Amino acid sequence: MGIKTTSLEPWIKRKISGDSSGENSGVLTRKQIEDYQLGKLQETLEWVSSNSRFYQRLYSGLDCKISTLQDVSKLPFTTSEDVKEDPLDFLCVSQNDINRIVTLQSSGTTGKPKRLFFTEADQELTIDFFHHGMLTLVKPGDRVLILLPGEIRGSVGDLLRLGLERAGVTGIVHGLVTNPELTLEQIKRENINGLVGIPTQVLSLARFKDSKGSSPSLTIKSVLLSTDYVPLAIVKELKELWGCQVFNHYGMTEMGLGGGLECEGFCGYHLREADLYIEIIDPSSGLPVTDGQLGEIVLTTLTRSAMPLIRYRTGDLSRFISGPCACHTVLKRLELIKSRDRVYLTQTAYLSMADFDEVLFDLDKVLNFEVTLTEGGSEKESHLHLAVQLKDSVSLETERRVLQAVDKIPVVLAARQNGSLKVFLNFVSSPEIISRKGPAKRQIRDKRGSVKSVGRARGQTG
């Protein structure tokens, strides 16, 4: 039996055709999508040129008329620094029309935060995406526990709950996990069969054992992982332990929380193409790359009113996947996002949290970890401090396995062998989850004074 086409395609077809009844049975084509995107891009350019102080300055003296999608490449980029500098200059509506303000703190201690503004209509777009996108992994009657912040009206968990409700699915906002045992009790008590959450937090639930060393019996059929890089090691373990399907979501606040979603083919995100236009560029030159080539994701919002973003550099690395998807959709596929958190040991050798995620979460005792780099005893030496949270006691064998795992990272092994890196391990034995202030991405903390991490901090995702 073949897999079903992504639920995003019929939804996007209705948005493009304007046929909300769904009676138009014509086949969606790439030409229809691209003609629609071009029209929306032209409308958005007119909108910001008339209403946004930032884009009025940016486009002053420029010919911003576009007649093809390729013409977009002649427009200047927008950056996170632009948004931080004066977010109010991006506004295209009265402040009285703003329904939700999201503040994204910088990863540093002194950097300005980013503020993103949304009208009620902008948030309705997100609810609509959640409604139709989630139908890829749930069906009416299902019960989904939302392990994301949702207490505040308009927050990601709240919007997801509303979207699920429209799909005939009961969404229960739990918030971030702090006590796995209590969360697992709620899953059993409320007959939950679907989860949405942060990869490391969902892993902590799957690896939990009670005082008798037993794992609770659950009936989880689908899991959606979001807000952070999703290690393949975590996906594999969830599938093995729960016998469920594990889907990967790509989104960021700048996108309106939702950007793309895997289908049952599990080979790339299908994109929210009626609301977003995505480009892939060479990070160094800023020029478009050919399809299939790795580059930086640049986004343009097509339907937002409060704070449209045009050619916004995300810093995320990916590529468009050539060829048809197993679900036979006409929508583009974006390769699963590579972690953008880069910390350089030399001019060319760098580390990211994704490097550590893949090797450490493959160890069944590891629940979470933190990575910190400090200056070593000499100018060319760095110290890597790895604080590892284990679900049970520490042993010499555990220490050996962690060090062996870290050495599977080529950059770490090479640096250790040439004497430019020393690794220090610290273990915490606790089944409890270390409290987090929010669903921010985990990043390597670089405390070296002379070497700076490369890359801008990305906003939270939903």
N, C-alpha and C positions, 0 to 999 in steps of 0.2 A: 504494500500500500504506500503510495507516494505521500510526501509531506504536504501540508496545506500551505498555500501562498500566504506570505506575511499579511497580517490584518491591516498594515499601513496602506497597502495598495488601493483597496476599494475606498478607504477613507480619503486618500489623496485624490483619487479620481473624482469623488463627489465634490471636493473643495475646488478642484480645477474646473469642472464642468458647471458648477453651481447647481447641480441637481441633487438636492438634499433627500429626495425620495428614493434615490438609487435605482430608478426605473430605466435610466439610460444604460443599455447593455453593451455599448460599444467598448472596444478594447482600448485600454490606456496605452499611449505610445510615448516614446522619448520626445518626439517632436511636440506633442501636446504639453508635456511637462516643461520643456525648455521655452516654448512660446509663452506659457503662463509665467514662468520665472522672469523672463525678459520684461514682460508687461509690469510685473510687480516691482522689479528693480527700477524701472523708469518712474513708477509712482512714488517709490520710496525716495529716490533722488530729488524729485520735485518737492516732496514733503519736507525733507531735512533742509533743502536749500531755502525754503520759505520760513521754516520755524526753528531751526537749531542754530544757535550762535556759533557753536563749535564748527559745524560743517559749512556754515557761511564763510567763516574765516579760512577753513581748510581748502575750500573750493574757489576762493576769491581769485579771479583772473584765469581760472582754468575752464576748458571746454569739457563740461561734464555730461554732455549728451551722449547716450549710447544707443546704438542701433542693433548690436548683436551682443550675446553673452561674452564673447571674447573681448569686447570693448571695455569690460569692467576692469581689465588689467591696467588700463591707463589711469585709473583713479588711485590716489594715494591711500596708504594704509591707515587704519586706526589702531592704536595700541592701548594696552592696559594703563600705561603711564598717562595717556591722554585722558582716560576715564578718571583716574585718581586725581589729576590736577584740578579739574573743575567739572564734576559730573552734572551740575545744574546747567552748564552750557550745552549739554546734549539734549536737554528737554525740548520736546516739540509740542507740549500741551501745558496748560496751566497747572501749577502745583496743587490746586484744589481738585484736579482730576486724578491725582495719583492715589492709587489704592494700596500699594505696597512698596516699601523701600527695603532693599536687601543690602546690607553692609558686609563686605568681604574684607577681612583684615589681611594685611600683608604678612608674608611669612617672616619678615624681619621685625625688629622691635621698634623701629622708628619710621618705617614706611607709611605713607598715607593709605588709608583704606579705599577700596573701590565701593561706590554706591550705585546701585542699579534701580531704576524706577519703572513701575508697571501700573498701567491703568487696570480697571476691572476687565475691560475687553482683552487686554494683553494676557491676563491670568486665565481668562476663559479659553484662550488658545492652548494654554498648557493643560487645562483640565480636559479639553477635547482630545489632545494628543494622548494623555494617560488613558482616557476612556477607550480609544480605539487601539492604541498600541498594546495595552495589557491583554487584549483579546487574543494575542499570539500565544499567551501562556496560561490564561485562565478562561473559565466559562461561567455563565450565569449559575448562581447557586454556590459557587466556591467561597471560601472564607480565607482572607489574606491578612496576615499580621504585618504591619508596616513598622519596621525597625528604624525609623528615621524621625527627626523632629517634626512634630505636627500639632503641638499645643496651640500655636499662634495661628489665627485666621490668615490664610494665604501662604502659609509655609509649605514646604515641599510635601510633608506627610499629609497635611490637610487637603492640598490640591489632589494628591493621589487618591485619597479616600473618596473625594467627590467624583473623580473620574471612574473609579471602580463602582461606585454606587450607580452611575448611569449605565454601566455594563451589566447590572444585575448581580454584582459581586459585593459581598460584605467586606469592607476594608476596616480594620481595627487599628487605630494608631497607638502603638506601644511606646515609641520614642527609642532612643539609643539604649542598647543593652548594658546593664550594669551588674545584674545578678542572673547568670545563665540558668540557674536552677528555677528561679521564680518565672523566668520567661518560658522555660520548657513546660512548667506546670500550666501556664496560661494557654500555650499551644494545645496541650491535651484537653484542658477544661473547655476550651471554646471550639474544639474540633477544627483547628486551623489546618488547611491543606496547601497553603501557599505563603511564601515569605518574600519580603523585599527588604534588603538591608546592605550594610557595608560588608565587604568580603571577610575581614578579620573577625567581625562580630558574629557573623553567621557561622564561621568556622568554630568559634568558641562554643556555640550551641551543639554543633555536631560532635565535638570532641569531649563533651561533658560526660562524666560518670558520677553516679551517686556514691554514697558511703559504702555500698556493697560492691562497687566496681562495675555497676550495670549502667547501660545507656537506655534512656527512655524509648519506648516504642512509639514512633510517630508515623503519620500517614501524609508526609509532605510529597506532593506531586510536582511542584514547580517552585523554583527560586529565582528571583531577579537580583543580581548583584550590581551595585551602582556606587557612585560618589568617589571611588578610588580605583587605582589599577587593580585588575582582577587576575591574580596569579592562576596559571593553569593547574598548579598543584592543588589549589583550593577547589577549583571546579571538579577535578578528578575525585577528590575525597568526598565531596558532598554527594556526587552521583553514586559513589560506591556505598557510602554509609546509609543514605536515605532512598536510593533507587529513584531519584527524581531527575527532572530536566533542569539544567542550570543555564539561565539566559544572562547575557551581558548587555548592559545599557550604557550608552554614551550621552552625556549631557553636561551642561555647565550653566550657571546662572545667566551668563551673557546670552545664551541661546534661548533663555526662557525655560531652563531646567531640562528640557528634552531635546535630544538631537538625533538619536538613532537607536535601533534595537535589533538584536539578532532574531532570526526566524528559526524554525526547527531544523534548518540545514546547518546552523551553527558555524557559519564561515563568513563573518563580517556583519557590520551593522547595515540595516536598510535605513535610509535617511528620511527625515521629515521634510521632503522636498517642496511641499507647498508653502512652508513657512520659512525655510532656510535655503540659501544658496551657498554651497560649499566649494571652495577652491583648494588645490594643493599647490604650494609654491616651494621653490628652492629657498631655504632659510637664509642663505648668504646673499644671493643676488636679488631675491624678491620676485623672480620671474616664474611664470607658470611652468610646471613640469609636465611631462607626458603621462598619460594614464598608465598606472602600474608602477610609477616611480615614487619612491618614498620622499616625503616632504612635509612642510608645515601646513596645518589646517588653517584656513582663513575663512571666516564666516561673515555672511551678510544676512540680516534679518529682512524678511519680505513683507511681513504683515503686522509689525509692531507699531504702535502709535506713540507711546510716551517717550521712548528712548531707543530709536532704531540705531543699529550699528552697521556700518558699511566697511567691508574689507577689514574686519577685526582680526588681528593676529593672535591666535590662541596659544601658540607655543607647542601645541600637541603635534606629534609626528604620526603620520599614517600614509596610506596610499589607496587609490581606488583599485578595486579588484576587477580584473578583466574577466569576460566570459559570463555565461548565465549562472544564476544561483539555482540550487536544487529545488527551490520553491517556485521557480519560473516567473518571478516578479520582473517587471520592467524597471523597478527602482534601482538606483545605483547601490553598490556595496562598498563600504569603507572598511579597510582592515582594522582589526582590534587595535586600540590605541596603545602606542608605546609610552612608557612612563617618560614624562618630560623633566623629571626631577634629576638634574645632572650636577654632579660635583666632580671637578677635575683634580686628578692627582698630578698629572703633567699637562703639557700643552695639548696632548691628544688623547690621553687615557682618562676615562671618567667612569664614575659609578652612579647607579640610580637605585632607588628602593626596589624597583622591579627585579634587579639582579639578586638582591637578598631574598625577596619574596619567593622566587621560584625555587631556591635551594633550601631555605629554612622551613618554609611551610610544608615541604616534603617530609619533614621529620614529625612523627606523630605526637611528640610531646610538646611541641612548640605551639603556644597560643598567640603570641605577639612578640614584638621586639622593637627596639629603638637603635638607631645607628648615629653615632656622633664622631666627627673627625676633629682632632686637635693637633696642634703643632708638636713635633717630636723633639728629640734632643739635638738635632742639627737642622740646618736650613732646608735640606732636601728630604727630611724624614717627617712622616705623618703618623699619628696614632689613631687607630680605628677602635672605638669603644662600642662594643655590642652588648646591650642590655636585653637579655632574653627572658621572657615570661614562660615558665613551664607549667603544665597542668598537674605535675606531681614532683617528687623530690629530685634533687640534683645528684648525679653520680659522675664518676670519672668517665664512664662510658658515654654519658650524655655530652660531657665536655668534648670528648674526642670526636663524637659524631657531628657536633656543631662546627668544630674547627675544620673537619673534613669537608663539610657542606660549604663553608665559606670559601675554602680553597678551590671549589668547583667554579668560582667566578674567575675567569682568566686574568682580569685586571688585578684582583687581589693577590692571586698566586704569583703573578709576575713581580708585583711590587714587594711582596714578602721575600721572594727569592733574591731580588737585587738589593734588599736592605733598606728600601725607601718607605716601607710600611710595617708597623708592628700592630698586632691585633690583641686586644684585651677583652676578656669575656667577663660578664657579670650576670648572675642568674637570680631570678625571683621565682619562687615556687608558690603559685596561687591560682586557684580556679576562677577567682574573681576577675572581672574585667576592669582594667585601669580606666578610671573615669576620663571621659573626653568632654570638652566644652561644646563640641559640635562635630558635624561630619566632614571636617577638613581633611585634606589629603595628608597622608604620612609622608614625611620628607626626611632626607638625611640632614642632620644639623651640622653645619660646617662652622666650627669655632676657630679656625685658623685665621690669623690676622693677615697673612700675606697672600693667601689663595682664596679666591672668591668663587662661589658656585655659579654656574652659568644657567641662565634661563629665568624667566619671570614667573612669579607665583601665579598659579591659575586659580580661578574662582571655584567655590564649592559647586558640586553638581548634585543633581537630584536623581 
